[in-house]
Amino acid sequence: MMERTTYGVVILGVGFMFIGTSFQTQGNMQQLVIKSIQEEDPDFEGSGYISLAVIYAVFAAFNWLAPSCLSFLGPKLTMIVGGATYAIFVACFLWPQTWLLYLSSVLVGIGAALFWTGQGNYLTLMSDRGTIARNSGIFWALLQCSLLFGNIFVFYMFMGKDVIDAGTRLVVFAALTGVALLGLAILLALPKPGAGGSGRQDNMGGPLDALKKSFELFKTRDMILLSATFFYTGLSLSFFSGVYSTCVGSTLRFSDPTRLVGISGMCIGIGEISGGAIFVIFADKIVKKGRDPVVLIGFLTHLLAFFLIFLNLPTKSPLDHTFDPSFFPGGQPSEFVALLCSTMLGFGDACFNTQIYSILGSIYQDNSGPAFALYKFTQSLSAAACFFYSSVLELHWQLDILTAFCMVGTMTFCIVEWKVQVTAPSSQNGLKI
């Protein structure tokens, strides 16, 4: 029989998988959908890039208040309130209006801060130092199934369509709204955090105390170092979730670029799921050997992916449809390389994020709410920045930025992890490094 803590983590992952299926699928195709809406309605002036930038900018700002809300609502209700905003945002595409797009973007930015801060706190409370690596892998693998299922659905819905017409959009977004509501219903079944496991609760005090703890934690040396890693994961997230799919869909030398966008999303999901599953299988060895080898694997995987993307896709593809050649012989971009890079982006992202969950849940066990809020603050801040510059920078400049921050983020993570490995055995409570 499944132990109660594992049951809680699985329910958490399944609930987030359904909500993620709705939101991530919508995010991957948002720019393409908005272009189709504008072709039918010239008065619609919304921008997919700006909408996503607004989401992540508000997400970043509200993360400072999320621990205060968490201290008042508790992790379960915090996640449910935040998750409801995802359903509202997706449903807004059933009636596309410029003002509604940006208003719902602000709303889901606020909700996302609640959603993910509650998730990090709940996962930590359902884990201990010996199970946090395994539980992070379970959650991550289930969450990233959303990329696979959502993109399979979109692939079949968009098959053979050069233009995403209003009827198709109605069916797609009605289905995605229903999926988000199903995810909310699943989260209602979450057991009480800590039940049957650690039995711990974060002692954050009141809302004002939680805010003060966030500021104090943000100024510590180790959190400053980890923030560089968080910043890189935000750039990576926005690139593979919004920019890369647009680049693939805008490369007109592909035989069917719209179809390839859906397959690319599936491949990102396969990479994410594979990474999470591998880390579940080898969780015990990761605990013994350390998290740095996993992050180094992610580092090398992403660097190789960036180089292949540079060779394969036209540098103007983030900005507009283009027939420009690639650097491959004959100037013809390779669909196989495009999909391989999608898988590598997903796998590398899993390497970074599962180990971030693991290290935060391990060293900030009794202060996980503020710790995860700071993680999401930094990550969403960089994601917003990426979406802003993605609308003006060509692909090679974006890859240069990603490469630089990938190097810095890997180095700073390893510095903190090596310190943990040295000091953890002698730490009495395992909370300070």
Beta strands, then each sheet from edge to edge (+ up, - down):
end
